[in-house]
Amino acid sequence: MLSEMNVTTMLPVVDMDRARAFYEGKLGFRPDGGPKVDGRYQYHVGGGATIALIPRPGGTKAEHTALSFEVRDIAERIRSLEKAGVVFEEYDMPGLKTVQHVCVLGSEKAAWFRDTEGNYLCLHEDAG
């Protein structure tokens, strides 16, 4: 059924040029061709997944983690993304505290940053 199909995550964006500069320039995504008929740009990522930036005049930023990328060495990924200009979030609240951008959640490490539209994106590493 659908569990065997490739998935595309649609991220609405207000300013396509700004969003593409972030996803392509800072995160290293490469577009799958040019804009589609509806103006969206698509990016193939690991595991057969696709991320699509789709123009929406009003936008609809997510107040939760919209995308989470599994990485092997979270500290190294943070350093390389910071060099590209990505700014990581810092948290200090009950149940969620970051140290050098990283929060340990049981057997997982996580770090969050926002895209140009205010969506929360995450790096996560299995610490087990």
DOGU-572763 format. One line per 4 residues: number of its first residue (from 0); for each residue x, y negated, z negated of N, C-alpha, C. Coordinates in pm, 1 decimal. Layout:
NUM	X/Y/Z/X/Y/Z/X/Y/Z; ...
//
This chain:
0	83.7/118.5/0.0/0.0/0.0/0.0/88.8/-125.7/0.0; 44.1/-229.4/-66.1/117.0/-355.9/-63.3/248.7/-351.9/-139.8; 262.2/-258.6/-232.6/385.7/-252.4/-311.5/507.8/-219.5/-225.7; 486.9/-174.7/-103.8/597.5/-140.3/-15.1/624.5/-248.0/91.0
4	551.9/-357.5/86.5/564.6/-463.2/186.6/665.8/-569.2/141.4; 727.1/-636.7/238.3/811.7/-751.2/206.3/724.5/-864.0/153.0; 781.7/-947.3/67.7/707.3/-1054.9/2.3/769.0/-1189.8/36.8; 684.1/-1288.4/60.2/728.5/-1426.9/78.7/671.6/-1510.7/-34.3
8	760.1/-1581.1/-104.6/717.7/-1676.0/-207.1/708.0/-1812.6/-141.7; 590.1/-1874.4/-151.4/566.5/-2005.0/-90.5/586.9/-2113.8/-195.5; 675.5/-2207.9/-168.2/699.1/-2320.3/-257.9/656.7/-2449.7/-188.2; 549.0/-2512.3/-234.1/506.4/-2638.8/-174.7/608.6/-2749.1/-203.4
12	635.6/-2831.4/-104.3/729.9/-2942.0/-121.9/668.1/-3071.6/-69.4; 699.5/-3179.7/-136.2/651.7/-3311.7/-95.1/744.4/-3368.9/12.2; 874.0/-3357.7/-9.6/974.2/-3414.4/80.6/1059.8/-3300.6/135.8; 1031.4/-3257.0/257.8/1099.6/-3141.8/316.8/1249.3/-3165.5/332.0
16	1290.3/-3284.7/375.8/1433.2/-3312.1/392.6/1506.3/-3300.1/259.8; 1449.9/-3357.1/155.0/1509.5/-3351.1/21.5/1515.9/-3206.0/-28.2; 1406.8/-3132.3/-11.3/1401.8/-2992.8/-56.4/1501.1/-2906.9/21.6; 1508.3/-2925.5/152.2/1603.6/-2847.9/232.3/1746.6/-2880.4/193.4
20	1775.8/-3007.5/165.1/1910.6/-3044.8/122.9/1948.6/-2971.3/-5.8; 1852.9/-2955.0/-95.8/1878.5/-2883.4/-221.2/1896.3/-2733.8/-195.8; 1798.6/-2671.2/-131.8/1802.5/-2526.1/-112.4/1916.4/-2482.5/-19.5; 1944.2/-2561.1/81.5/2050.7/-2524.8/174.5/2186.6/-2574.0/126.0
24	2193.5/-2700.9/84.9/2321.3/-2760.1/46.1/2372.1/-2718.1/-90.4; 2282.9/-2706.3/-187.8/2326.3/-2673.9/-324.8/2314.7/-2525.8/-356.8; 2211.7/-2458.9/-305.8/2192.4/-2316.8/-337.0/2248.2/-2224.2/-229.1; 2280.3/-2278.1/-112.7/2342.9/-2198.4/-8.1/2248.1/-2117.4/78.9
28	2119.1/-2149.9/77.6/2023.9/-2077.9/163.1/2047.4/-2116.1/308.4; 2022.5/-2021.4/398.4/2031.7/-2046.9/541.6/1894.5/-2024.7/603.1; 1842.3/-2124.6/675.3/1707.7/-2110.3/731.3/1702.0/-2000.4/837.2; 1586.8/-1936.8/841.8/1558.7/-1834.7/942.0/1499.2/-1906.1/1062.9
32	1584.2/-1971.5/1139.9/1537.7/-2049.7/1254.1/1494.9/-2188.6/1210.4; 1421.1/-2254.1/1296.3/1373.2/-2388.9/1268.7/1238.2/-2386.2/1199.8; 1171.7/-2501.2/1198.3/1041.5/-2506.5/1131.7/938.1/-2420.4/1204.4; 849.6/-2360.5/1126.8/738.9/-2282.6/1183.1/628.7/-2379.2/1224.8
36	523.5/-2330.0/1285.6/414.2/-2413.2/1336.5/354.8/-2501.6/1226.5; 346.0/-2449.5/1104.2/288.9/-2527.1/993.4/392.1/-2615.1/923.0; 514.9/-2622.4/977.4/618.1/-2709.2/921.9/704.8/-2643.4/815.5; 676.6/-2520.0/778.9/754.3/-2455.3/672.8/889.1/-2406.9/725.4
40	983.9/-2398.0/633.7/1114.1/-2337.2/660.7/1123.5/-2211.7/576.7; 1174.2/-2103.4/636.2/1184.1/-1976.3/565.8/1329.6/-1938.0/546.8; 1355.4/-1868.8/435.2/1489.0/-1823.1/399.3/1479.5/-1678.5/352.6; 1554.1/-1590.2/416.0/1558.0/-1450.5/371.4/1660.6/-1439.5/259.3
44	1621.5/-1373.8/152.6/1710.0/-1352.0/38.1/1717.6/-1202.3/12.4; 1797.3/-1160.5/-84.1/1819.1/-1019.3/-111.0/1691.7/-939.8/-134.1; 1701.2/-809.2/-107.9/1591.5/-718.6/-135.7/1472.0/-730.2/-42.7; 1488.7/-794.1/71.2/1377.7/-806.5/165.4/1280.2/-918.1/131.7
48	1312.5/-1000.5/34.5/1223.9/-1111.5/-3.4/1249.9/-1232.6/85.8; 1150.9/-1317.0/96.3/1161.1/-1441.4/171.5/1107.8/-1554.7/85.3; 1176.0/-1667.9/91.7/1128.9/-1789.7/25.7/1093.7/-1888.4/136.0; 978.0/-1949.5/126.4/934.8/-2046.4/226.5/906.1/-2180.0/159.1
52	964.2/-2284.9/213.1/932.2/-2421.3/170.2/823.0/-2469.8/264.3; 709.6/-2506.5/208.6/596.1/-2545.6/291.8/554.7/-2688.1/255.7; 540.9/-2776.8/355.2/506.1/-2915.6/324.5/364.5/-2928.6/269.0; 353.8/-3000.5/157.8/225.5/-3031.9/94.9/234.9/-3174.0/40.7
56	159.1/-3267.7/95.8/169.3/-3407.5/54.3/159.3/-3429.6/-96.9; 73.6/-3357.8/-165.3/60.0/-3376.7/-309.8/150.8/-3288.6/-391.4; 213.2/-3188.6/-328.5/297.7/-3094.9/-401.7/217.4/-3019.0/-505.9; 275.6/-2919.4/-566.0/211.5/-2845.0/-674.1/319.5/-2777.7/-757.0
60	400.7/-2855.3/-827.8/511.7/-2795.8/-901.9/461.3/-2700.2/-1009.0; 537.0/-2594.2/-1027.9/503.5/-2493.2/-1128.4/561.2/-2533.8/-1263.8; 483.5/-2517.3/-1368.4/530.0/-2546.4/-1504.6/594.1/-2423.6/-1568.2; 606.1/-2316.9/-1491.1/669.5/-2193.5/-1537.2/782.6/-2160.8/-1438.7
64	857.1/-2057.3/-1464.2/963.9/-2017.6/-1372.7/902.5/-1971.9/-1240.3; 934.6/-2043.9/-1133.9/879.7/-2012.4/-1002.1/961.8/-1904.2/-932.2; 1093.6/-1908.9/-950.1/1184.5/-1810.6/-890.5/1290.3/-1774.3/-992.6; 1327.7/-1647.9/-997.3/1436.3/-1604.1/-1083.9/1530.0/-1516.6/-1003.0
68	1656.4/-1551.3/-1003.6/1757.9/-1481.6/-925.8/1842.5/-1394.2/-1017.4; 1846.7/-1265.2/-990.4/1930.0/-1174.3/-1069.2/2074.6/-1187.3/-1023.0; 2163.5/-1212.6/-1118.7/2306.2/-1230.4/-1087.5/2389.1/-1135.2/-1173.4; 2512.9/-1113.8/-1133.5/2601.2/-1024.3/-1209.8/2681.9/-1098.5/-1314.4
72	2728.0/-1218.2/-1285.0/2810.8/-1295.8/-1378.5/2748.1/-1433.6/-1390.6; 2658.9/-1447.1/-1487.2/2580.3/-1570.7/-1498.3/2669.1/-1692.4/-1522.6; 2774.4/-1677.3/-1604.4/2862.2/-1791.6/-1633.0/2930.5/-1840.5/-1505.1; 2977.2/-1749.4/-1422.7/3042.3/-1787.1/-1297.6/2942.1/-1851.6/-1201.7
76	2821.5/-1797.6/-1192.6/2719.1/-1856.4/-1104.9/2684.1/-1998.1/-1150.7; 2674.0/-2017.0/-1281.2/2645.3/-2151.1/-1333.5/2755.6/-2247.0/-1292.2; 2880.5/-2206.4/-1310.9/2993.6/-2293.9/-1274.2/2988.6/-2330.0/-1125.9; 2964.2/-2232.0/-1039.4/2963.8/-2261.6/-895.8/2845.7/-2350.9/-857.5
80	2730.0/-2329.7/-918.2/2615.0/-2415.3/-887.9/2634.2/-2556.3/-942.6; 2695.4/-2569.1/-1060.5/2724.7/-2702.7/-1113.9/2819.6/-2778.1/-1021.1; 2917.5/-2708.1/-965.3/3009.5/-2772.2/-870.1/2934.0/-2823.6/-747.8; 2824.3/-2755.1/-712.0/2742.1/-2796.9/-597.8/2642.9/-2906.8/-636.1
84	2638.5/-2943.8/-765.2/2550.9/-3052.0/-808.5/2422.3/-3009.7/-876.7; 2405.9/-2880.6/-905.2/2286.0/-2833.3/-975.3/2298.9/-2867.6/-1123.4; 2191.5/-2918.2/-1182.3/2188.5/-2955.6/-1324.0/2104.3/-2852.9/-1399.3; 2162.1/-2792.1/-1501.0/2093.5/-2690.0/-1579.2/2022.2/-2750.0/-1698.8
88	1913.6/-2685.9/-1737.3/1833.2/-2727.5/-1851.1/1899.3/-2680.5/-1980.7; 1874.1/-2752.7/-2087.4/1918.3/-2712.9/-2221.7/1794.8/-2705.7/-2310.8; 1785.8/-2602.0/-2392.3/1671.4/-2583.6/-2481.2/1719.5/-2556.6/-2623.0; 1647.8/-2610.0/-2719.5/1673.6/-2582.2/-2860.1/1540.4/-2586.4/-2933.5
92	1469.8/-2473.4/-2926.9/1339.4/-2462.2/-2992.1/1327.0/-2320.1/-3045.7; 1235.6/-2295.4/-3135.6/1220.2/-2159.6/-3188.0/1198.8/-2057.9/-3075.5; 1282.3/-1956.5/-3073.0/1269.9/-1851.5/-2973.6/1336.5/-1879.2/-2840.4; 1388.5/-2000.5/-2821.6/1452.6/-2034.2/-2694.2/1560.6/-2139.3/-2717.7
96	1684.3/-2091.2/-2728.6/1798.3/-2180.6/-2749.6/1907.4/-2144.6/-2649.8; 1958.6/-2246.2/-2582.2/2066.7/-2223.7/-2487.5/2199.6/-2265.4/-2549.0; 2303.4/-2193.5/-2512.0/2441.4/-2228.0/-2545.9/2516.6/-2227.8/-2414.2; 2574.4/-2342.9/-2378.0/2637.7/-2360.9/-2246.8/2542.2/-2317.8/-2135.5
100	2418.5/-2361.8/-2146.4/2309.7/-2340.5/-2050.4/2246.2/-2202.1/-2057.0; 2300.3/-2108.5/-2134.7/2254.6/-1969.6/-2132.7/2177.8/-1935.4/-2259.4; 2064.5/-1869.7/-2239.3/1982.3/-1819.2/-2348.2/1989.1/-1666.4/-2343.3; 2011.6/-1603.4/-2458.9/2010.4/-1457.7/-2465.3/1872.2/-1415.6/-2512.0
104	1806.0/-1336.2/-2428.8/1671.0/-1288.3/-2456.6/1674.8/-1135.6/-2460.4; 1698.9/-1080.2/-2576.5/1711.8/-934.5/-2586.9/1831.4/-887.2/-2508.1; 1807.8/-802.5/-2407.7/1917.8/-750.0/-2326.7/1939.4/-830.7/-2198.9; 1889.1/-952.3/-2195.5/1900.9/-1034.4/-2075.3/1953.0/-1173.3/-2111.4
108	2032.9/-1228.5/-2021.9/2077.6/-1367.6/-2032.7/2004.1/-1446.0/-1924.2; 1969.6/-1570.8/-1954.4/1898.0/-1652.3/-1856.7/1941.9/-1798.1/-1866.3; 1934.1/-1867.9/-1753.3/1963.7/-2011.2/-1746.1/1869.1/-2072.3/-1643.5; 1817.1/-2190.8/-1674.7/1716.2/-2254.1/-1589.2/1765.1/-2386.9/-1534.0
112	1715.0/-2419.0/-1414.9/1736.9/-2548.8/-1351.6/1612.6/-2580.8/-1269.8; 1600.9/-2704.7/-1226.0/1484.1/-2745.5/-1147.1/1525.0/-2778.9/-1004.3; 1431.3/-2754.1/-913.5/1455.1/-2796.5/-775.8/1409.8/-2941.9/-761.4; 1415.2/-2993.8/-641.3/1380.7/-3134.0/-617.3/1233.0/-3162.9/-639.0
116	1149.5/-3060.1/-640.8/1005.6/-3076.9/-659.3/963.9/-3056.5/-804.6; 1060.5/-3027.0/-892.4/1031.4/-3007.1/-1034.3/1001.4/-2862.9/-1071.7; 1011.1/-2769.9/-976.0/990.1/-2628.6/-1007.2/1106.9/-2574.6/-1088.9; 1076.8/-2488.0/-1182.8/1180.8/-2423.1/-1261.9/1232.1/-2300.0/-1188.6
120	1363.0/-2295.0/-1171.2/1429.4/-2180.5/-1112.0/1522.5/-2121.6/-1218.0; 1547.1/-1993.4/-1210.8/1620.5/-1924.5/-1316.7/1727.7/-1833.8/-1258.4; 1837.9/-1824.2/-1329.4/1935.5/-1718.8/-1307.6/1917.5/-1622.6/-1423.0; 1919.3/-1492.7/-1396.7/1914.2/-1397.2/-1507.6/2011.1/-1282.8/-1483.1
124	2067.6/-1233.3/-1593.7/2164.3/-1124.5/-1588.3/2128.4/-1022.4/-1694.8; 2131.6/-897.4/-1657.0/2108.6/-790.3/-1753.1/2232.4/-781.7/-1841.2; 2214.8/-808.7/-1969.5/2327.6/-810.4/-2064.1/2348.3/-675.3/-2130.6; 2266.6/-576.4/-2094.7/2270.9/-445.3/-2160.8/2368.8/-351.3/-2107.0
//
